[in-house]
């Protein structure tokens, strides 16, 4: 099959771009190096759209949350990845979390069924010199292709470190110490609708002394050593290793991933407090697969060496006998300085037949990556059909993220960015309490008009 578009990379962005093109009858070659003899330091399988860090797409609240609004917009654009996420969904309160294996399989089955899509397991080392191309190789782009991209851009890619959280076997957690709950019962209705019971997180409590001892262990634990050339690479705050957070201040973890607010511990119930009291700090675990056998440690990305992870994390009450399905890790991510290198249609200024999509553009997060892939697919489809491309309004989540990546961000300080209301045009005449609702209402209305005009 002679292709009209070559997509390099079968992760979140590449898979979504391929879907948007193939469902419109456009012939696509999707090149993915995993499964052809190559892999990366973070991937564990050769499945398309494999989730390598968290299994969460974060909040699914489309009425008050920017990422929830992005979910809503993607669903309305016929997103494959959002459809697959629904098929693979596991209870996680108001968040959208998935079984990784089910999710990846659903994406691959849907793409393989497209008659105009060819999935090829191959490594691409050089940017194509001609032909419409979407590069969606993500933050773990293979060295040879990264060098080719560097040569084409005339500048070194920026880089940052990304850390992965450990996953624990459910039956190794001591539920006589831990308990099930979600803060303030948040997301209970969504949980119940998905077959959960409104208490979707396992909570491991700590006293003040236990917390301070645990923090000291994190600080003293043996860490992964940096290579000389990695010494000045920054972390992305959204995936900050837990021990780096611990080093920022005594209370930093208690106001971050170990925040105990709203979590009554039933094991401490008394006649005066029949629901129990909040612990001093808490470690939360979130369901990671459909069977409920695997649970990941929320916010516990780490660069501790593997033996140290086992030793230190087993000091957490309830995890004394924890068995780990996966330990945490650290890898180096690369991304383009997109505001200077890409035009408003994600095309490389020096080679406009090439578009970039996903995390390599400097967006951060599964959903953001997939959404930029969706946009790249729609842009390319419009180009092939000879129709003018009109970007989504900047008042929408898709439009705000695209605008940030392609020129609105400050190039000199450009860093990976999740979708947030700070990227939207401001609303000045709205009370603070209702501002989020106003952002989402405006975004939904403008998105509906934009979708109605899509080719």
Secondary structure, 3 states (H helix, E strand, C coil): CCCCEEEECCCHHHHHHHHHHHCCCCCEEEEECECCCECCCCCCCCCCCCCCCCCEEEECCCCCCHHHHHHHHHHHCCCHHHHHHHHCEECCCCEEEECHHHHHHHHHHHHHCCCCEEEEECCCCCCCCCCEEEECCHHHCCHHHHHHHHHHHCCCCEEEEEEEEEEEEHHHCCCCCCEEECHHHCCHHHHHHCCCCCCCEEEEEECHHHHHHHHHHHHHCCECCCCHHHCCCEECHHHCCHHHHHHCCCCCHHHCCCCCCCCEEHHHCCCCCCCCEECCEEEEEEECCCCCCEEEEEEEECCECHHHHHHHHCCCCCCCCCCEEECCEEEEEEECCHHHHECCCCEECCEEEEEECHHHHCECCHHHHHHHHHHHHHHHHHHHHCCCCCCCCCCCHHHHHHHHHHHHCCHHHCCCECCCHHHCCCCCCCCHHHHHHHHHHHHHHHHHHHHHCCC
